[in-house]
């Protein structure tokens, strides 16, 4: 397993083309949000836009439209009907709409209703680049015939949902757990999030060994998801996007001159510009 270090990052960090246009850096669709968890898709969307996506569309339930629209004047919004609990209702037109995008992000704040599983199944049947995070990971184990090229971003408990293994099994042998899932989905790239994270696909595995409690707060995973989105939108491979995003996410928190007690997610997002400027040099 290769260690992720500055030398590796310098080799794979993409350069922006001054002659590029917004289409160069992909059309991205994020599907998520619910009445109780609108903040998750907000954090993912903001960090994705701060990480270089070309255009961004948010697909959200009607109930949170006013909240999201006030914050995101740079994103387009597509609303879907919601149930009485504020969760998105399945509509077979979602798949048709999603087919127009280059990268689809699924799961941030979406909840675990039966409709979530149906929507996810449709998305994974598309021949697209897809990132699955948060509650989307809860249903992965039961979905077959995945056509999409997927980056998954589970923490240990979410990895247990994906594989059927216990958290202890995964802690004892994380690479075995990752390979257990990749046997089902050979095109998959997995970021197994923990104090020490492992990023792997069927051909390689990388270790990010720079623990910090500054990331031990709700919302950190949504930010990582957004950074993964931004890196993949630069036109690089899934594994390189996953490696870069994990490193950048960690560094954006680690280098903050703030107490781990007081950090909020917006602090990490605000520090991304500093990280990207340094990497570009």
Secondary structure, DSSP 8 states (H G I E B T S, - for coil): -EE--HHHHHHH-----TT--GGGG-EEEEE---SS-HHHHHHHHHHHHTTT-SEEEEEEEGGGHHHHHHH-SSSEEEEE-B-TTS-B---THHHHHHTT-SEEEE-TT----HHHHHHHHHHHTSSSEEEE-GGGGGGGGG-----SEEEE--BHHHHHHHHS--HHHHHH-HHHHHHHHHTT-TT-EEEEBSSSEEEE-SS-EEEE----GGG-STTHHHHHHHHHHHHHTTT--HHHHHHHHHHHHHHHHHT-SS-TTT--HHHHHHTHHHHHHHHH-
